[in-house]
Amino acid sequence: MKRAALLPALALVSVVSAADAQEPAAPAAPPVSVATVGANLNITPKRVTFSPQQRTATVYIFNQGTAPATFDIALVDRAMLPDGQIVAVSEAANNPDAKPIIDKVASAKDMLLVSPRRATLAPGQGQTIRLRVGAVPADATGEYRSHLTVTTIPPPSAGTTAEDAARGGSNELRFQITSIFGLSIPAIVRVTPPDVRAGIDNAHIEYVELSPDGRSEPKRTPVMAFDLVRVGASSLFGNVEIRSAGKRGEPIGVARGVGVYPEISRRTMRVPLTRAPAPGEKLEVTFTDDDSSPGKLLATVQAP
């Protein structure tokens, strides 16, 4: 019997090798060929914040891929976990550990208007997305948040056609993998003046196995571990730098664009260092604002 070629349109498919199958009576597996189809999306800025004085914003998306792509544009409520992970509220609602955090998320979804809701972009083409604060409840106070999420929509041609099957050969099993991915940025609505205060707790040095570039072999690497604490009522957003105490040279550890959202009071941080501290050397950890007062020092501590 001939094997028909298969071209399923799948999201984030993983192809598993059958080399370890141990059934002696089974026929040899047909050759497998895999094609990957997807778009390369860029989005800017990485965060938008609204205030009573600033009620509109624009976000720009750009198709950096080599094929046309259609994108769905939506507001999705997401929560931050203490380790910094961002999870969709709808997906984590049944997780008992995450539920107390999710219950504290103040959604801005009903306050924001977004246009357009879908865009089809040729390679090298961009699209401006407009956001506007609409109706705000009279009793609203503090900070609300949702996440502008842009997701690829698989092309109609991703399925099987007679021509596709014919090209596959009688004994070849072919897969086409259409990656469905999305980018998400926070959209924050502040209806009262922000209360941005921070602290740093439990700073200490740890050693972990890390690959320096994500490709080479892991090696023993010093990291500064600490808790970034949200002291005020508003979310934090800023930059971490680690230097030898009392010196203003280049930092030996940096983490930029670090946030702590109001549903958690502290976030666990581990920042890799370019070198280990010398015997007796103290390191200074600083966190500076990059939100309501860019450059303002919000917290500092010396360790170990």
Stockholm file with secondary structure:
# STOCKHOLM 1.0

chainA/1-304         MKRAALLPALALVSVVSAADAQEPAAPAAPPVSVATVGANLNITPKRVTFSPQQRTATVYIFNQGTAPATFDIALVDRAMLPDGQIVAVSEAANNPDAKPIIDKVASAKDMLLVSPRRATLAPGQGQTIRLRVGAVPADATGEYRSHLTVTTIPPPSAGTTAEDAARGGSNELRFQITSIFGLSIPAIVRVTPPDVRAGIDNAHIEYVELSPDGRSEPKRTPVMAFDLVRVGASSLFGNVEIRSAGKRGEPIGVARGVGVYPEISRRTMRVPLTRAPAPGEKLEVTFTDDDSSPGKLLATVQAP
#=GR chainA/1-304 SS CCCCCCCCEESSCCCCCCTTCCCTTSCCCCCEEEEEECCCEEEECSCEEECSSCCEEEEEEEECSSSCEEEEEEEECEEECTTSCEEEHHHHTTCTTTHHHHTTCCBCTTTEEEECSEEEECTTCEEEEEEEECCCCTTCCSEEEEEEEEEEECCGGGSCCHHHHHHTCTTCEEEEEECCCEEEEEEEEESSCCCCCEEEEEEEEEEEEECSSSSSCCEEEEEEEEEEEECSSSCEEEEEEEEETTCCSCCSEEEEEEEECTTCSEEEEEEECSSCCCTTCCEEEEEEESSSSTTCEEEEEEEC
#=GC SS_cons         CCCCCCCCEESSCCCCCCTTCCCTTSCCCCCEEEEEECCCEEEECSCEEECSSCCEEEEEEEECSSSCEEEEEEEECEEECTTSCEEEHHHHTTCTTTHHHHTTCCBCTTTEEEECSEEEECTTCEEEEEEEECCCCTTCCSEEEEEEEEEEECCGGGSCCHHHHHHTCTTCEEEEEECCCEEEEEEEEESSCCCCCEEEEEEEEEEEEECSSSSSCCEEEEEEEEEEEECSSSCEEEEEEEEETTCCSCCSEEEEEEEECTTCSEEEEEEECSSCCCTTCCEEEEEEESSSSTTCEEEEEEEC
//
